[in-house]
Amino acid sequence: MRTCFLGSILVVLALLAISPGVHAQAQGGPGPAATKAMPDLSGSWEGHRLVPVTAKTALCGIATVCSGLLGVAREPVGDGSEEPPMQPWTEEKYKAAREGTEPGDLGRQDLDPNFGACMPGGPSRLLIDRFRIFELRQFPDMVLLLFDDDHSVRRIYMDGRQHPAGLSSTWMGHSIGKYEGDTLVVDTVGIKDKSWIDRVGHPHSDALHLVERFRRVNNTLQYEYTIDDPKAYKQPWTRKTVHDVLAPGTLLIEVALCEELLEMGTHYSAKN
C-alpha cells in the first residue's frame, strides 16, 4: 500500500514537471505562448484626437487643435479628411444621414442605428467616437477590448486561427490578430451591415473587411483603421485617431447613451 501511494505521488510530480503551461493556465497565469515578445498595449484608453489624412496633417499635427478637430461631436470626416469615393447607393444613404447637419457633426439621430435605434455600435465606431472609454487586455491567445458603451466586448483571436468558412454576420464581426513589431494588426470580417462605420453616418455592406493597427507611443495609443468594402466604396480608405491613456485602476462605468437620451426626453422619438 505504501509503495502504491509513493508511486502515485511520483506520477503526479512527473506530470507537473512536463506540463508547466497547463499548470500556469490552471493558476490563471500565462500559457506557453506568453514567452513570445509582445508590445504592451494594455490599459484603459479614451478617444481624444482625430488625425486628418490629407496634406492638412502636416500643418495641424495631432497635438494641435485645428479646423474640425475641436468639438464633442467631431468625427474623422469633418477634420479636413477627404470623403471616400462611394458607390451610388452608399452616397445616397450617406447624404440622407448628413441632411440638416454641419460638417463633422453627428449623423441624423433618427437614422442612426446606435443612438437612434439603440443597436450596438460596431467595431470601428466604438473606437473612434470621441470620449468613449475602453480597456485593452492582452493574453497569449486573445486580446479583449472592453467598452464602457453598454459593456460591449470585442474578442480578437491571437492563436493563429483563420476566419471560419460560412461565417454568420454579427455586430462586432470575427476578429483575428497578430503582432508586427510594436503594432497589433487586427483583421475583421462578418460585420452586420446595419451599423455605421462612424457617427457621421458612413454606411457599409456585408462585404466590409476592416483592418486595424494599434500602436503605443508613450502615453497614447495610435489607432489606424482601413475600410475595404468594394460593394460600398470604390477604393479602400484609411482614417487615424489618437487615444490617451487613463490612470491605472480607472473604472469603466456602463454607458447606455440611447437609454439616457430616452430618459432625458432628447431622443428623436420624443420629438415626434
MOHUMO-V184709 format. One record per residue. RES is the residue in three letters. NEAR is the number of other C-alpha atoms within 12 Angstrom. Layout:
res=RES near=NEAR
res=RES near=NEAR
This chain:
res=MET near=7
res=ARG near=8
res=THR near=9
res=CYS near=10
res=PHE near=11
res=LEU near=12
res=GLY near=13
res=SER near=14
res=ILE near=14
res=LEU near=14
res=VAL near=14
res=VAL near=15
res=LEU near=15
res=ALA near=13
res=LEU near=15
res=LEU near=16
res=ALA near=14
res=ILE near=13
res=SER near=16
res=PRO near=19
res=GLY near=21
res=VAL near=18
res=HIS near=19
res=ALA near=18
res=GLN near=18
res=ALA near=13
res=GLN near=11
res=GLY near=11
res=GLY near=17
res=PRO near=21
res=GLY near=22
res=PRO near=19
res=ALA near=22
res=ALA near=20
res=THR near=13
res=LYS near=16
res=ALA near=17
res=MET near=24
res=PRO near=24
res=ASP near=24
res=LEU near=34
res=SER near=29
res=GLY near=31
res=SER near=32
res=TRP near=41
res=GLU near=34
res=GLY near=37
res=HIS near=36
res=ARG near=39
res=LEU near=44
res=VAL near=43
res=PRO near=36
res=VAL near=29
res=THR near=23
res=ALA near=14
res=LYS near=20
res=THR near=24
res=ALA near=15
res=LEU near=17
res=CYS near=22
res=GLY near=22
res=ILE near=25
res=ALA near=21
res=THR near=19
res=VAL near=20
res=CYS near=23
res=SER near=25
res=GLY near=27
res=LEU near=34
res=LEU near=24
res=GLY near=23
res=VAL near=19
res=ALA near=30
res=ARG near=37
res=GLU near=42
res=PRO near=47
res=VAL near=40
res=GLY near=34
res=ASP near=36
res=GLY near=28
res=SER near=27
res=GLU near=22
res=GLU near=29
res=PRO near=29
res=PRO near=23
res=MET near=28
res=GLN near=21
res=PRO near=16
res=TRP near=19
res=THR near=28
res=GLU near=23
res=GLU near=17
res=LYS near=26
res=TYR near=34
res=LYS near=24
res=ALA near=22
res=ALA near=31
res=ARG near=28
res=GLU near=20
res=GLY near=14
res=THR near=20
res=GLU near=20
res=PRO near=29
res=GLY near=35
res=ASP near=30
res=LEU near=35
res=GLY near=36
res=ARG near=30
res=GLN near=31
res=ASP near=25
res=LEU near=31
res=ASP near=34
res=PRO near=31
res=ASN near=36
res=PHE near=36
res=GLY near=31
res=ALA near=24
res=CYS near=27
res=MET near=25
res=PRO near=35
res=GLY near=43
res=GLY near=41
res=PRO near=44
res=SER near=46
res=ARG near=37
res=LEU near=38
res=LEU near=48
res=ILE near=42
res=ASP near=41
res=ARG near=33
res=PHE near=31
res=ARG near=36
res=ILE near=34
res=PHE near=40
res=GLU near=38
res=LEU near=33
res=ARG near=24
res=GLN near=29
res=PHE near=32
res=PRO near=28
res=ASP near=27
res=MET near=28
res=VAL near=32
res=LEU near=28
res=LEU near=35
res=LEU near=32
res=PHE near=38
res=ASP near=31
res=ASP near=35
res=ASP near=27
res=HIS near=23
res=SER near=30
res=VAL near=27
res=ARG near=34
res=ARG near=28
res=ILE near=37
res=TYR near=29
res=MET near=29
res=ASP near=22
res=GLY near=18
res=ARG near=17
res=GLN near=19
res=HIS near=24
res=PRO near=15
res=ALA near=11
res=GLY near=9
res=LEU near=18
res=SER near=18
res=SER near=25
res=THR near=23
res=TRP near=32
res=MET near=36
res=GLY near=36
res=HIS near=34
res=SER near=39
res=ILE near=33
res=GLY near=34
res=LYS near=33
res=TYR near=31
res=GLU near=15
res=GLY near=16
res=ASP near=19
res=THR near=24
res=LEU near=34
res=VAL near=30
res=VAL near=39
res=ASP near=36
res=THR near=40
res=VAL near=39
res=GLY near=31
res=ILE near=33
res=LYS near=30
res=ASP near=31
res=LYS near=29
res=SER near=37
res=TRP near=44
res=ILE near=47
res=ASP near=38
res=ARG near=40
res=VAL near=41
res=GLY near=42
res=HIS near=44
res=PRO near=43
res=HIS near=38
res=SER near=30
res=ASP near=27
res=ALA near=24
res=LEU near=38
res=HIS near=36
res=LEU near=38
res=VAL near=32
res=GLU near=35
res=ARG near=32
res=PHE near=36
res=ARG near=30
res=ARG near=27
res=VAL near=18
res=ASN near=13
res=ASN near=21
res=THR near=27
res=LEU near=37
res=GLN near=35
res=TYR near=35
res=GLU near=32
res=TYR near=35
res=THR near=28
res=ILE near=37
res=ASP near=30
res=ASP near=33
res=PRO near=23
res=LYS near=24
res=ALA near=31
res=TYR near=29
res=LYS near=20
res=GLN near=19
res=PRO near=23
res=TRP near=32
res=THR near=31
res=ARG near=40
res=LYS near=37
res=THR near=42
res=VAL near=37
res=HIS near=39
res=ASP near=30
res=VAL near=28
res=LEU near=25
res=ALA near=15
res=PRO near=13
res=GLY near=12
res=THR near=16
res=LEU near=18
res=LEU near=26
res=ILE near=19
res=GLU near=18
res=VAL near=21
res=ALA near=23
res=LEU near=26
res=CYS near=28
res=GLU near=23
res=GLU near=18
res=LEU near=22
res=LEU near=19
res=GLU near=14
res=MET near=14
res=GLY near=14
res=THR near=19
res=HIS near=25
res=TYR near=22
res=SER near=20
res=ALA near=14
res=LYS near=12
res=ASN near=8
